[in-house]
């Protein structure tokens, strides 16, 4: 009887440990489906990804500065600017940032919303 106790404890631990395979299987499946690496094109893929990331970062920073200027304008004047150029004229922005290549800023003066859209 005493020898049966340690064996049942070990068997129980093995069963508990075996029940956790579903998450590791899904992690492996997820990781396998997202890896698209071709060693021959890795440098070009990296440069392309860096360019895309930089362009997104610039667009995000530019939109953030415009949004902040619109909020400051609205807080002080109790209205939204009539145009983005009014932000420059009233010295809320030193200049309008350049939108990313092939894009333009679209501003709605009734809501104060500005977005980037294709030209």
N, C-alpha and C positions, 0 to 999 in steps of 0.2 A: 504494500500500500504506500509506503514511504517513497518508493521509486516511481510510482505513478504520478505523484504530485509534481515533481520537476518537469516531467515530460509533458504534462497537461499545460503547465505554465509556458513552456517553450512553444508548444503548438498554438496556444492562444496568442502569443506575441507574433508568431509568424503569420497568423491569419489577420491580425490587425495591421501588420506591415504590408501585407499583400493587397489590402483593400484600398490603398492609396495610389494605385497605378493609373487611374483615369485622368488625373490632373497632369501627370508627367507625359502621358500619351498625347493629350491635347496640346501641351506646350511644344512637344516635338513636332506635331503636325503643324502648329502655327508657325514655328520657326522654319520648318521646311518649306512652307508655302510662301514665305516672304523673302527667302533668299533667292536672288536672281543673278548670282555672280557668274560672270564669265571672266576668267583671269586675263584673257587677251584684251578685253575692252574695259577692264577695271580702271585704268588711269583716265580714259575718256569719260567713263561714267561718273567718276569722282569729280572731275572738272565741271561736268554738266550739272551735277547736283550742287556743287559750290556756287555756281553762277545763279542757279535757280534760288538757292537759299539767300544769297546776297540781294537779289532783286526783290524777294519777298520782304526781307528785313528793311530795305530802303523804302518800299511802298508802305509798310506798317509804320515806320518812323514818321514819314511824311504825313500820312493820314492822322497820326496821333497829334502832331503839332498843329495841323489844321483844326482838328476837333477841339483841342485845347483853346486855340484862338477864338473859335466860334463860341465856346462856352464863356470865355472871359468877356467877349463883346456882348453877348446876351445878358450876362449878369450886370454889366455896367450900363447898357443902353436899353434894357428891357425889351429887346427885339432881336431877331436874327439879322445878320448882315444881308443886304440886298444881293450881293455877289461876293465871290471870294476876293475880288480886287478891292473891295471895301475894307477888308481886313488889312491889306497892305497900306491903303490910303490913310486909315486911322491908326496905323503903327502897331497893330496887334501881331503882325508878321513882318519881318524885314523884306521878304519877297515870297512869292508863291513858289513852292518847290516844283521841280519838273516831275511830271508823272512818268512812270516807267515807259520804255519804248513801246509805241503802238497803243498806248493807253491814254485816257484823259480823265480829269476830275469831273464828276457830275455832282452839282450842288443843287439842293432843293431849299430855296430861301424860306418857304413856309414852315418847314420842319427843322431846318438847320442841319440836315443830314448831308454828308459828302461821301462819295464812293469813287472807286476807280472802275472804269469801264473801257472796253475796247473802242477805238476810234471809229 
